[in-house]
């Protein structure tokens, strides 16, 4: 089970892991709040991939094995527009605020459902523009086609984790959220304590975190852990 941020990395690296080990990996991608609900309802997974604070919680609950844990990297939050369209100035918090107010429409993940969506809800409140933005903001995770709304034109600006927009055709990355409202999520993984494929699960985590695969994470927008 994984949040959406590492999806592109896994798409590239998983075939290599499967060829190397002979194991077959099946993914369940969902927003983190939904993954939390699935786990609480008793759904099983061999590996959990999510922000480190969530993994810490499952570690305290005895649901993941400490000896199988690895940290993959930190992913920032990017602002994107449709490819070929003018790019707003988001170099400072004040200019980002102005860009939001002048935008025709904005899309980002749902507050309370993902870390970046929750953060953006707080940012709009912090900037004093929550009321104005509510009228023209669509809440849709990248996994549910949020970034595609930018590529196709209905949304003028999108705000998502860098890894979810780094290689999407039809969109251009304007840049990261500016200082004062920037947001980074540290991602990691661990094998679950009740996994029926414990060795394979641990091997998957270690393979994804291996130094030789660091370049794939970097290309997808992840900074090295630490």
Secondary structure, DSSP 8 states (H G I E B T S, - for coil): -B-STTHHHHHHHHHHHHHHH-------B--HHHHHHHHHTT---SEEEEEHHHHHHHHHTT-B-GGG-EEEEEE-EEEEEETTS-----SSHHHHHHHHHH-S-EEE--BTTBHHHHHHHHHHHHTT-HHHHHTTEEE--GGGTHHHHHHHSS-SEEEEEGGGTTT-TTEEEEEE--TTS---EEEEEEEBTT-TTHHHHHHHHHHHT-GGGHHHHHHTTEE---
